[in-house]
Amino acid sequence: MEFSTQILDGVVHGNTITVSQPLGLADGEAVRIVVSPLRDAQDPALEQKVQEWEQSEDAREHAEFVAWNRKLRQLMRPPITE
């Protein structure tokens, strides 16, 4: 089964995070989780600007550049010798 990365909002309850939609994964399946607090949604103008940026061509190009740069840096690093 093909599965792509999902970005979801959730709520923390101790060591459990609940999400509001189905994940499409088998119960008990191991996953990797990266957790960051949500931005303060009290400022609708700021939230709108962030959403506009996230959907912009500039954001896509920036993400591509960062990925390319990371790959290039990994290729240029000397191997670690112990």
PyMOL Python script that loads the backbone (N, CA, C, O; Angstrom):
from pymol import cmd

cmd.read_pdbstr("""\
ATOM      1  N   MET A   1       0.834  -1.172   0.000  1.00  0.00           N
ATOM      2  CA  MET A   1       0.000   0.000   0.000  1.00  0.00           C
ATOM      3  C   MET A   1       0.882   1.239   0.000  1.00  0.00           C
ATOM      4  O   MET A   1       1.803   1.349   0.809  1.00  0.00           O
ATOM      5  N   GLU A   2       0.605   2.162  -0.893  1.00  0.00           N
ATOM      6  CA  GLU A   2       1.354   3.409  -0.959  1.00  0.00           C
ATOM      7  C   GLU A   2       0.778   4.391   0.041  1.00  0.00           C
ATOM      8  O   GLU A   2      -0.439   4.513   0.181  1.00  0.00           O
ATOM      9  N   PHE A   3       1.664   5.090   0.737  1.00  0.00           N
ATOM     10  CA  PHE A   3       1.225   6.030   1.760  1.00  0.00           C
ATOM     11  C   PHE A   3       2.117   7.248   1.707  1.00  0.00           C
ATOM     12  O   PHE A   3       3.340   7.123   1.651  1.00  0.00           O
ATOM     13  N   SER A   4       1.521   8.423   1.722  1.00  0.00           N
ATOM     14  CA  SER A   4       2.314   9.645   1.721  1.00  0.00           C
ATOM     15  C   SER A   4       2.275  10.288   3.103  1.00  0.00           C
ATOM     16  O   SER A   4       1.387  10.015   3.909  1.00  0.00           O
ATOM     17  N   THR A   5       3.239  11.132   3.352  1.00  0.00           N
ATOM     18  CA  THR A   5       3.320  11.835   4.625  1.00  0.00           C
ATOM     19  C   THR A   5       2.100  12.725   4.805  1.00  0.00           C
ATOM     20  O   THR A   5       1.633  13.356   3.856  1.00  0.00           O
ATOM     21  N   GLN A   6       1.594  12.771   6.014  1.00  0.00           N
ATOM     22  CA  GLN A   6       0.450  13.618   6.340  1.00  0.00           C
ATOM     23  C   GLN A   6       0.861  14.649   7.373  1.00  0.00           C
ATOM     24  O   GLN A   6       1.680  14.362   8.246  1.00  0.00           O
ATOM     25  N   ILE A   7       0.309  15.829   7.284  1.00  0.00           N
ATOM     26  CA  ILE A   7       0.472  16.845   8.318  1.00  0.00           C
ATOM     27  C   ILE A   7      -0.897  17.036   8.946  1.00  0.00           C
ATOM     28  O   ILE A   7      -1.848  17.448   8.281  1.00  0.00           O
ATOM     29  N   LEU A   8      -0.985  16.733  10.229  1.00  0.00           N
ATOM     30  CA  LEU A   8      -2.266  16.761  10.927  1.00  0.00           C
ATOM     31  C   LEU A   8      -2.182  17.643  12.166  1.00  0.00           C
ATOM     32  O   LEU A   8      -1.105  17.829  12.733  1.00  0.00           O
ATOM     33  N   ASP A   9      -3.305  18.177  12.575  1.00  0.00           N
ATOM     34  CA  ASP A   9      -3.410  18.864  13.854  1.00  0.00           C
ATOM     35  C   ASP A   9      -3.974  17.872  14.861  1.00  0.00           C
ATOM     36  O   ASP A   9      -4.821  17.045  14.523  1.00  0.00           O
ATOM     37  N   GLY A  10      -3.508  17.958  16.078  1.00  0.00           N
ATOM     38  CA  GLY A  10      -3.995  17.066  17.108  1.00  0.00           C
ATOM     39  C   GLY A  10      -4.006  17.754  18.454  1.00  0.00           C
ATOM     40  O   GLY A  10      -3.648  18.925  18.579  1.00  0.00           O
ATOM     41  N   VAL A  11      -4.425  17.002  19.460  1.00  0.00           N
ATOM     42  CA  VAL A  11      -4.485  17.507  20.829  1.00  0.00           C
ATOM     43  C   VAL A  11      -3.739  16.522  21.716  1.00  0.00           C
ATOM     44  O   VAL A  11      -3.950  15.312  21.637  1.00  0.00           O
ATOM     45  N   VAL A  12      -2.864  17.055  22.560  1.00  0.00           N
ATOM     46  CA  VAL A  12      -2.067  16.229  23.461  1.00  0.00           C
ATOM     47  C   VAL A  12      -2.860  15.943  24.728  1.00  0.00           C
ATOM     48  O   VAL A  12      -3.449  16.846  25.322  1.00  0.00           O
ATOM     49  N   HIS A  13      -2.867  14.670  25.136  1.00  0.00           N
ATOM     50  CA  HIS A  13      -3.468  14.209  26.388  1.00  0.00           C
ATOM     51  C   HIS A  13      -2.422  13.318  27.052  1.00  0.00           C
ATOM     52  O   HIS A  13      -2.407  12.107  26.828  1.00  0.00           O
ATOM     53  N   GLY A  14      -1.546  13.907  27.866  1.00  0.00           N
ATOM     54  CA  GLY A  14      -0.465  13.120  28.459  1.00  0.00           C
ATOM     55  C   GLY A  14       0.486  12.667  27.366  1.00  0.00           C
ATOM     56  O   GLY A  14       1.060  13.495  26.659  1.00  0.00           O
ATOM     57  N   ASN A  15       0.659  11.345  27.220  1.00  0.00           N
ATOM     58  CA  ASN A  15       1.520  10.801  26.172  1.00  0.00           C
ATOM     59  C   ASN A  15       0.744  10.389  24.931  1.00  0.00           C
ATOM     60  O   ASN A  15       1.301   9.730  24.053  1.00  0.00           O
ATOM     61  N   THR A  16      -0.518  10.759  24.838  1.00  0.00           N
ATOM     62  CA  THR A  16      -1.369  10.404  23.708  1.00  0.00           C
ATOM     63  C   THR A  16      -1.726  11.657  22.929  1.00  0.00           C
ATOM     64  O   THR A  16      -2.014  12.702  23.513  1.00  0.00           O
ATOM     65  N   ILE A  17      -1.706  11.548  21.614  1.00  0.00           N
ATOM     66  CA  ILE A  17      -2.133  12.643  20.747  1.00  0.00           C
ATOM     67  C   ILE A  17      -3.339  12.162  19.959  1.00  0.00           C
ATOM     68  O   ILE A  17      -3.263  11.150  19.263  1.00  0.00           O
ATOM     69  N   THR A  18      -4.450  12.876  20.063  1.00  0.00           N
ATOM     70  CA  THR A  18      -5.635  12.508  19.293  1.00  0.00           C
ATOM     71  C   THR A  18      -5.740  13.422  18.072  1.00  0.00           C
ATOM     72  O   THR A  18      -5.467  14.620  18.148  1.00  0.00           O
ATOM     73  N   VAL A  19      -6.140  12.835  16.956  1.00  0.00           N
ATOM     74  CA  VAL A  19      -6.348  13.592  15.723  1.00  0.00           C
ATOM     75  C   VAL A  19      -7.809  13.462  15.331  1.00  0.00           C
ATOM     76  O   VAL A  19      -8.497  12.533  15.754  1.00  0.00           O
ATOM     77  N   SER A  20      -8.275  14.404  14.519  1.00  0.00           N
ATOM     78  CA  SER A  20      -9.709  14.461  14.219  1.00  0.00           C
ATOM     79  C   SER A  20     -10.103  13.698  12.964  1.00  0.00           C
ATOM     80  O   SER A  20     -11.275  13.702  12.589  1.00  0.00           O
ATOM     81  N   GLN A  21      -9.168  13.053  12.317  1.00  0.00           N
ATOM     82  CA  GLN A  21      -9.513  12.318  11.092  1.00  0.00           C
ATOM     83  C   GLN A  21      -8.790  10.980  11.072  1.00  0.00           C
ATOM     84  O   GLN A  21      -7.776  10.815  11.750  1.00  0.00           O
ATOM     85  N   PRO A  22      -9.295  10.031  10.308  1.00  0.00           N
ATOM     86  CA  PRO A  22      -8.642   8.721  10.229  1.00  0.00           C
ATOM     87  C   PRO A  22      -7.266   8.849   9.582  1.00  0.00           C
ATOM     88  O   PRO A  22      -7.067   9.652   8.671  1.00  0.00           O
ATOM     89  N   LEU A  23      -6.322   8.047  10.064  1.00  0.00           N
ATOM     90  CA  LEU A  23      -4.961   8.099   9.534  1.00  0.00           C
ATOM     91  C   LEU A  23      -4.760   7.182   8.338  1.00  0.00           C
ATOM     92  O   LEU A  23      -3.842   7.394   7.546  1.00  0.00           O
ATOM     93  N   GLY A  24      -5.596   6.177   8.197  1.00  0.00           N
ATOM     94  CA  GLY A  24      -5.421   5.240   7.093  1.00  0.00           C
ATOM     95  C   GLY A  24      -4.297   4.246   7.338  1.00  0.00           C
ATOM     96  O   GLY A  24      -3.736   3.700   6.388  1.00  0.00           O
ATOM     97  N   LEU A  25      -3.965   4.008   8.588  1.00  0.00           N
ATOM     98  CA  LEU A  25      -2.911   3.061   8.957  1.00  0.00           C
ATOM     99  C   LEU A  25      -3.496   1.962   9.835  1.00  0.00           C
ATOM    100  O   LEU A  25      -4.520   2.149  10.492  1.00  0.00           O
ATOM    101  N   ALA A  26      -2.834   0.826   9.831  1.00  0.00           N
ATOM    102  CA  ALA A  26      -3.286  -0.290  10.654  1.00  0.00           C
ATOM    103  C   ALA A  26      -3.063   0.016  12.128  1.00  0.00           C
ATOM    104  O   ALA A  26      -2.075   0.654  12.491  1.00  0.00           O
ATOM    105  N   ASP A  27      -3.970  -0.434  12.970  1.00  0.00           N
ATOM    106  CA  ASP A  27      -3.836  -0.258  14.412  1.00  0.00           C
ATOM    107  C   ASP A  27      -2.556  -0.939  14.868  1.00  0.00           C
ATOM    108  O   ASP A  27      -2.316  -2.099  14.531  1.00  0.00           O
ATOM    109  N   GLY A  28      -1.740  -0.238  15.622  1.00  0.00           N
ATOM    110  CA  GLY A  28      -0.481  -0.787  16.121  1.00  0.00           C
ATOM    111  C   GLY A  28       0.691  -0.582  15.185  1.00  0.00           C
ATOM    112  O   GLY A  28       1.812  -0.957  15.527  1.00  0.00           O
ATOM    113  N   GLU A  29       0.473   0.002  14.010  1.00  0.00           N
ATOM    114  CA  GLU A  29       1.570   0.226  13.066  1.00  0.00           C
ATOM    115  C   GLU A  29       2.513   1.296  13.615  1.00  0.00           C
ATOM    116  O   GLU A  29       2.065   2.310  14.151  1.00  0.00           O
ATOM    117  N   ALA A  30       3.816   1.066  13.480  1.00  0.00           N
ATOM    118  CA  ALA A  30       4.817   2.020  13.953  1.00  0.00           C
ATOM    119  C   ALA A  30       4.865   3.223  13.007  1.00  0.00           C
ATOM    120  O   ALA A  30       4.802   3.063  11.788  1.00  0.00           O
ATOM    121  N   VAL A  31       4.975   4.421  13.575  1.00  0.00           N
ATOM    122  CA  VAL A  31       5.059   5.654  12.794  1.00  0.00           C
ATOM    123  C   VAL A  31       6.133   6.553  13.388  1.00  0.00           C
ATOM    124  O   VAL A  31       6.526   6.379  14.542  1.00  0.00           O
ATOM    125  N   ARG A  32       6.604   7.502  12.611  1.00  0.00           N
ATOM    126  CA  ARG A  32       7.514   8.533  13.108  1.00  0.00           C
ATOM    127  C   ARG A  32       6.694   9.795  13.313  1.00  0.00           C
ATOM    128  O   ARG A  32       5.906  10.172  12.446  1.00  0.00           O
ATOM    129  N   ILE A  33       6.872  10.447  14.446  1.00  0.00           N
ATOM    130  CA  ILE A  33       6.087  11.633  14.781  1.00  0.00           C
ATOM    131  C   ILE A  33       7.032  12.805  15.026  1.00  0.00           C
ATOM    132  O   ILE A  33       7.990  12.693  15.791  1.00  0.00           O
ATOM    133  N   VAL A  34       6.756  13.915  14.379  1.00  0.00           N
ATOM    134  CA  VAL A  34       7.449  15.175  14.639  1.00  0.00           C
ATOM    135  C   VAL A  34       6.403  16.113  15.217  1.00  0.00           C
ATOM    136  O   VAL A  34       5.385  16.376  14.577  1.00  0.00           O
ATOM    137  N   VAL A  35       6.642  16.618  16.416  1.00  0.00           N
ATOM    138  CA  VAL A  35       5.636  17.416  17.109  1.00  0.00           C
ATOM    139  C   VAL A  35       6.096  18.869  17.208  1.00  0.00           C
ATOM    140  O   VAL A  35       7.236  19.149  17.579  1.00  0.00           O
ATOM    141  N   SER A  36       5.202  19.776  16.874  1.00  0.00           N
ATOM    142  CA  SER A  36       5.455  21.200  17.095  1.00  0.00           C
ATOM    143  C   SER A  36       4.132  21.855  17.458  1.00  0.00           C
ATOM    144  O   SER A  36       3.087  21.489  16.920  1.00  0.00           O
ATOM    145  N   PRO A  37       4.172  22.821  18.368  1.00  0.00           N
ATOM    146  CA  PRO A  37       2.924  23.484  18.753  1.00  0.00           C
ATOM    147  C   PRO A  37       2.348  24.255  17.566  1.00  0.00           C
ATOM    148  O   PRO A  37       3.086  24.757  16.718  1.00  0.00           O
ATOM    149  N   LEU A  38       1.036  24.339  17.522  1.00  0.00           N
ATOM    150  CA  LEU A  38       0.388  25.129  16.481  1.00  0.00           C
ATOM    151  C   LEU A  38       0.666  26.598  16.715  1.00  0.00           C
ATOM    152  O   LEU A  38       0.848  27.042  17.848  1.00  0.00           O
ATOM    153  N   ARG A  39       0.696  27.339  15.629  1.00  0.00           N
ATOM    154  CA  ARG A  39       0.829  28.798  15.752  1.00  0.00           C
ATOM    155  C   ARG A  39      -0.385  29.342  16.477  1.00  0.00           C
ATOM    156  O   ARG A  39      -1.462  28.748  16.453  1.00  0.00           O
ATOM    157  N   ASP A  40      -0.196  30.459  17.108  1.00  0.00           N
ATOM    158  CA  ASP A  40      -1.306  31.124  17.774  1.00  0.00           C
ATOM    159  C   ASP A  40      -2.291  31.605  16.714  1.00  0.00           C
ATOM    160  O   ASP A  40      -1.958  32.471  15.905  1.00  0.00           O
ATOM    161  N   ALA A  41      -3.477  31.059  16.715  1.00  0.00           N
ATOM    162  CA  ALA A  41      -4.481  31.384  15.698  1.00  0.00           C
ATOM    163  C   ALA A  41      -5.318  32.590  16.099  1.00  0.00           C
ATOM    164  O   ALA A  41      -6.379  32.815  15.516  1.00  0.00           O
ATOM    165  N   GLN A  42      -4.870  33.373  17.082  1.00  0.00           N
ATOM    166  CA  GLN A  42      -5.638  34.529  17.532  1.00  0.00           C
ATOM    167  C   GLN A  42      -5.599  35.683  16.534  1.00  0.00           C
ATOM    168  O   GLN A  42      -6.475  36.548  16.554  1.00  0.00           O
ATOM    169  N   ASP A  43      -4.581  35.703  15.654  1.00  0.00           N
ATOM    170  CA  ASP A  43      -4.451  36.785  14.688  1.00  0.00           C
ATOM    171  C   ASP A  43      -4.829  36.264  13.311  1.00  0.00           C
ATOM    172  O   ASP A  43      -3.987  35.683  12.626  1.00  0.00           O
ATOM    173  N   PRO A  44      -6.078  36.457  12.884  1.00  0.00           N
ATOM    174  CA  PRO A  44      -6.528  35.911  11.601  1.00  0.00           C
ATOM    175  C   PRO A  44      -5.747  36.470  10.405  1.00  0.00           C
ATOM    176  O   PRO A  44      -5.549  35.760   9.419  1.00  0.00           O
ATOM    177  N   ALA A  45      -5.302  37.726  10.477  1.00  0.00           N
ATOM    178  CA  ALA A  45      -4.544  38.300   9.365  1.00  0.00           C
ATOM    179  C   ALA A  45      -3.210  37.583   9.200  1.00  0.00           C
ATOM    180  O   ALA A  45      -2.795  37.285   8.080  1.00  0.00           O
ATOM    181  N   LEU A  46      -2.538  37.306  10.317  1.00  0.00           N
ATOM    182  CA  LEU A  46      -1.276  36.579  10.264  1.00  0.00           C
ATOM    183  C   LEU A  46      -1.505  35.162   9.751  1.00  0.00           C
ATOM    184  O   LEU A  46      -0.760  34.675   8.901  1.00  0.00           O
ATOM    185  N   GLU A  47      -2.525  34.512  10.264  1.00  0.00           N
ATOM    186  CA  GLU A  47      -2.833  33.147   9.828  1.00  0.00           C
ATOM    187  C   GLU A  47      -3.108  33.111   8.323  1.00  0.00           C
ATOM    188  O   GLU A  47      -2.677  32.182   7.640  1.00  0.00           O
ATOM    189  N   GLN A  48      -3.815  34.103   7.806  1.00  0.00           N
ATOM    190  CA  GLN A  48      -4.105  34.163   6.376  1.00  0.00           C
ATOM    191  C   GLN A  48      -2.823  34.337   5.574  1.00  0.00           C
ATOM    192  O   GLN A  48      -2.652  33.695   4.537  1.00  0.00           O
ATOM    193  N   LYS A  49      -1.920  35.193   6.037  1.00  0.00           N
ATOM    194  CA  LYS A  49      -0.643  35.406   5.341  1.00  0.00           C
ATOM    195  C   LYS A  49       0.192  34.128   5.337  1.00  0.00           C
ATOM    196  O   LYS A  49       0.820  33.799   4.331  1.00  0.00           O
ATOM    197  N   VAL A  50       0.200  33.413   6.453  1.00  0.00           N
ATOM    198  CA  VAL A  50       0.942  32.155   6.528  1.00  0.00           C
ATOM    199  C   VAL A  50       0.360  31.148   5.539  1.00  0.00           C
ATOM    200  O   VAL A  50       1.110  30.473   4.833  1.00  0.00           O
ATOM    201  N   GLN A  51      -0.954  31.040   5.482  1.00  0.00           N
ATOM    202  CA  GLN A  51      -1.592  30.113   4.541  1.00  0.00           C
ATOM    203  C   GLN A  51      -1.297  30.508   3.100  1.00  0.00           C
ATOM    204  O   GLN A  51      -1.054  29.643   2.259  1.00  0.00           O
ATOM    205  N   GLU A  52      -1.317  31.793   2.811  1.00  0.00           N
ATOM    206  CA  GLU A  52      -0.992  32.255   1.460  1.00  0.00           C
ATOM    207  C   GLU A  52       0.439  31.871   1.098  1.00  0.00           C
ATOM    208  O   GLU A  52       0.694  31.407  -0.013  1.00  0.00           O
ATOM    209  N   TRP A  53       1.378  32.063   2.034  1.00  0.00           N
ATOM    210  CA  TRP A  53       2.770  31.708   1.776  1.00  0.00           C
ATOM    211  C   TRP A  53       2.902  30.202   1.547  1.00  0.00           C
ATOM    212  O   TRP A  53       3.565  29.774   0.603  1.00  0.00           O
ATOM    213  N   GLU A  54       2.273  29.401   2.407  1.00  0.00           N
ATOM    214  CA  GLU A  54       2.398  27.949   2.295  1.00  0.00           C
ATOM    215  C   GLU A  54       1.882  27.431   0.964  1.00  0.00           C
ATOM    216  O   GLU A  54       2.332  26.384   0.498  1.00  0.00           O
ATOM    217  N   GLN A  55       0.950  28.138   0.344  1.00  0.00           N
ATOM    218  CA  GLN A  55       0.371  27.710  -0.931  1.00  0.00           C
ATOM    219  C   GLN A  55       1.024  28.397  -2.125  1.00  0.00           C
ATOM    220  O   GLN A  55       0.629  28.151  -3.264  1.00  0.00           O
ATOM    221  N   SER A  56       2.009  29.247  -1.886  1.00  0.00           N
ATOM    222  CA  SER A  56       2.598  30.034  -2.969  1.00  0.00           C
ATOM    223  C   SER A  56       3.665  29.252  -3.727  1.00  0.00           C
ATOM    224  O   SER A  56       4.202  28.258  -3.237  1.00  0.00           O
ATOM    225  N   GLU A  57       3.954  29.724  -4.923  1.00  0.00           N
ATOM    226  CA  GLU A  57       5.027  29.170  -5.736  1.00  0.00           C
ATOM    227  C   GLU A  57       6.369  29.393  -5.040  1.00  0.00           C
ATOM    228  O   GLU A  57       7.249  28.535  -5.111  1.00  0.00           O
ATOM    229  N   ASP A  58       6.535  30.534  -4.370  1.00  0.00           N
ATOM    230  CA  ASP A  58       7.781  30.818  -3.660  1.00  0.00           C
ATOM    231  C   ASP A  58       8.052  29.767  -2.590  1.00  0.00           C
ATOM    232  O   ASP A  58       9.190  29.326  -2.432  1.00  0.00           O
ATOM    233  N   ALA A  59       7.031  29.365  -1.863  1.00  0.00           N
ATOM    234  CA  ALA A  59       7.207  28.363  -0.813  1.00  0.00           C
ATOM    235  C   ALA A  59       7.629  27.030  -1.422  1.00  0.00           C
ATOM    236  O   ALA A  59       8.507  26.356  -0.884  1.00  0.00           O
ATOM    237  N   ARG A  60       7.014  26.646  -2.534  1.00  0.00           N
ATOM    238  CA  ARG A  60       7.377  25.390  -3.202  1.00  0.00           C
ATOM    239  C   ARG A  60       8.819  25.454  -3.695  1.00  0.00           C
ATOM    240  O   ARG A  60       9.581  24.505  -3.510  1.00  0.00           O
ATOM    241  N   GLU A  61       9.194  26.562  -4.318  1.00  0.00           N
ATOM    242  CA  GLU A  61      10.559  26.712  -4.812  1.00  0.00           C
ATOM    243  C   GLU A  61      11.568  26.727  -3.662  1.00  0.00           C
ATOM    244  O   GLU A  61      12.660  26.172  -3.783  1.00  0.00           O
ATOM    245  N   HIS A  62      11.204  27.355  -2.560  1.00  0.00           N
ATOM    246  CA  HIS A  62      12.084  27.373  -1.396  1.00  0.00           C
ATOM    247  C   HIS A  62      12.299  25.958  -0.866  1.00  0.00           C
ATOM    248  O   HIS A  62      13.426  25.573  -0.559  1.00  0.00           O
ATOM    249  N   ALA A  63      11.232  25.196  -0.761  1.00  0.00           N
ATOM    250  CA  ALA A  63      11.341  23.810  -0.275  1.00  0.00           C
ATOM    251  C   ALA A  63      12.209  22.977  -1.211  1.00  0.00           C
ATOM    252  O   ALA A  63      13.008  22.164  -0.745  1.00  0.00           O
ATOM    253  N   GLU A  64      12.069  23.163  -2.514  1.00  0.00           N
ATOM    254  CA  GLU A  64      12.900  22.435  -3.483  1.00  0.00           C
ATOM    255  C   GLU A  64      14.365  22.826  -3.332  1.00  0.00           C
ATOM    256  O   GLU A  64      15.245  21.966  -3.376  1.00  0.00           O
ATOM    257  N   PHE A  65      14.634  24.125  -3.151  1.00  0.00           N
ATOM    258  CA  PHE A  65      16.002  24.583  -2.970  1.00  0.00           C
ATOM    259  C   PHE A  65      16.620  23.989  -1.713  1.00  0.00           C
ATOM    260  O   PHE A  65      17.759  23.524  -1.739  1.00  0.00           O
ATOM    261  N   VAL A  66      15.871  24.002  -0.612  1.00  0.00           N
ATOM    262  CA  VAL A  66      16.390  23.458   0.642  1.00  0.00           C
ATOM    263  C   VAL A  66      16.707  21.973   0.478  1.00  0.00           C
ATOM    264  O   VAL A  66      17.749  21.516   0.947  1.00  0.00           O
ATOM    265  N   ALA A  67      15.835  21.216  -0.175  1.00  0.00           N
ATOM    266  CA  ALA A  67      16.070  19.782  -0.395  1.00  0.00           C
ATOM    267  C   ALA A  67      17.302  19.570  -1.275  1.00  0.00           C
ATOM    268  O   ALA A  67      18.128  18.704  -0.987  1.00  0.00           O
ATOM    269  N   TRP A  68      17.429  20.355  -2.345  1.00  0.00           N
ATOM    270  CA  TRP A  68      18.582  20.240  -3.249  1.00  0.00           C
ATOM    271  C   TRP A  68      19.871  20.566  -2.497  1.00  0.00           C
ATOM    272  O   TRP A  68      20.868  19.856  -2.622  1.00  0.00           O
ATOM    273  N   ASN A  69      19.842  21.648  -1.715  1.00  0.00           N
ATOM    274  CA  ASN A  69      21.017  22.071  -0.973  1.00  0.00           C
ATOM    275  C   ASN A  69      21.435  21.008   0.042  1.00  0.00           C
ATOM    276  O   ASN A  69      22.623  20.724   0.193  1.00  0.00           O
ATOM    277  N   ARG A  70      20.457  20.421   0.739  1.00  0.00           N
ATOM    278  CA  ARG A  70      20.755  19.374   1.725  1.00  0.00           C
ATOM    279  C   ARG A  70      21.408  18.163   1.044  1.00  0.00           C
ATOM    280  O   ARG A  70      22.378  17.601   1.552  1.00  0.00           O
ATOM    281  N   LYS A  71      20.864  17.775  -0.105  1.00  0.00           N
ATOM    282  CA  LYS A  71      21.425  16.630  -0.836  1.00  0.00           C
ATOM    283  C   LYS A  71      22.853  16.946  -1.287  1.00  0.00           C
ATOM    284  O   LYS A  71      23.742  16.106  -1.151  1.00  0.00           O
ATOM    285  N   LEU A  72      23.076  18.136  -1.815  1.00  0.00           N
ATOM    286  CA  LEU A  72      24.399  18.542  -2.266  1.00  0.00           C
ATOM    287  C   LEU A  72      25.398  18.537  -1.117  1.00  0.00           C
ATOM    288  O   LEU A  72      26.523  18.062  -1.276  1.00  0.00           O
ATOM    289  N   ARG A  73      24.998  19.059   0.038  1.00  0.00           N
ATOM    290  CA  ARG A  73      25.890  19.083   1.196  1.00  0.00           C
ATOM    291  C   ARG A  73      26.237  17.670   1.652  1.00  0.00           C
ATOM    292  O   ARG A  73      27.366  17.421   2.074  1.00  0.00           O
ATOM    293  N   GLN A  74      25.284  16.742   1.574  1.00  0.00           N
ATOM    294  CA  GLN A  74      25.565  15.373   1.969  1.00  0.00           C
ATOM    295  C   GLN A  74      26.563  14.724   1.014  1.00  0.00           C
ATOM    296  O   GLN A  74      27.413  13.940   1.435  1.00  0.00           O
ATOM    297  N   LEU A  75      26.458  15.053  -0.267  1.00  0.00           N
ATOM    298  CA  LEU A  75      27.381  14.498  -1.263  1.00  0.00           C
ATOM    299  C   LEU A  75      28.791  15.049  -1.085  1.00  0.00           C
ATOM    300  O   LEU A  75      29.771  14.357  -1.361  1.00  0.00           O
ATOM    301  N   MET A  76      28.893  16.285  -0.627  1.00  0.00           N
ATOM    302  CA  MET A  76      30.201  16.956  -0.508  1.00  0.00           C
ATOM    303  C   MET A  76      30.891  16.661   0.812  1.00  0.00           C
ATOM    304  O   MET A  76      32.089  16.913   0.936  1.00  0.00           O
ATOM    305  N   ARG A  77      30.189  16.144   1.792  1.00  0.00           N
ATOM    306  CA  ARG A  77      30.810  15.867   3.092  1.00  0.00           C
ATOM    307  C   ARG A  77      31.749  14.674   2.981  1.00  0.00           C
ATOM    308  O   ARG A  77      31.447  13.685   2.313  1.00  0.00           O
ATOM    309  N   PRO A  78      32.881  14.785   3.641  1.00  0.00           N
ATOM    310  CA  PRO A  78      33.779  13.608   3.656  1.00  0.00           C
ATOM    311  C   PRO A  78      33.151  12.522   4.529  1.00  0.00           C
ATOM    312  O   PRO A  78      32.410  12.823   5.465  1.00  0.00           O
ATOM    313  N   PRO A  79      33.448  11.271   4.222  1.00  0.00           N
ATOM    314  CA  PRO A  79      32.895  10.184   5.048  1.00  0.00           C
ATOM    315  C   PRO A  79      33.446  10.248   6.475  1.00  0.00           C
ATOM    316  O   PRO A  79      34.565  10.709   6.704  1.00  0.00           O
ATOM    317  N   ILE A  80      32.655   9.786   7.408  1.00  0.00           N
ATOM    318  CA  ILE A  80      33.084   9.745   8.808  1.00  0.00           C
ATOM    319  C   ILE A  80      33.934   8.494   9.008  1.00  0.00           C
ATOM    320  O   ILE A  80      33.514   7.378   8.703  1.00  0.00           O
ATOM    321  N   THR A  81      35.127   8.711   9.524  1.00  0.00           N
ATOM    322  CA  THR A  81      36.015   7.558   9.823  1.00  0.00           C
ATOM    323  C   THR A  81      36.175   7.466  11.325  1.00  0.00           C
ATOM    324  O   THR A  81      36.281   8.473  12.025  1.00  0.00           O
ATOM    325  N   GLU A  82      36.190   6.253  11.795  1.00  0.00           N
ATOM    326  CA  GLU A  82      36.307   6.042  13.236  1.00  0.00           C
ATOM    327  C   GLU A  82      37.664   5.513  13.581  1.00  0.00           C
ATOM    328  O   GLU A  82      37.953   5.272  14.753  1.00  0.00           O
TER     329      GLU A  82
END
""", "prot")
cmd.dss("prot")
cmd.show_as("cartoon", "prot")
cmd.util.cbc("prot")
cmd.orient("prot")
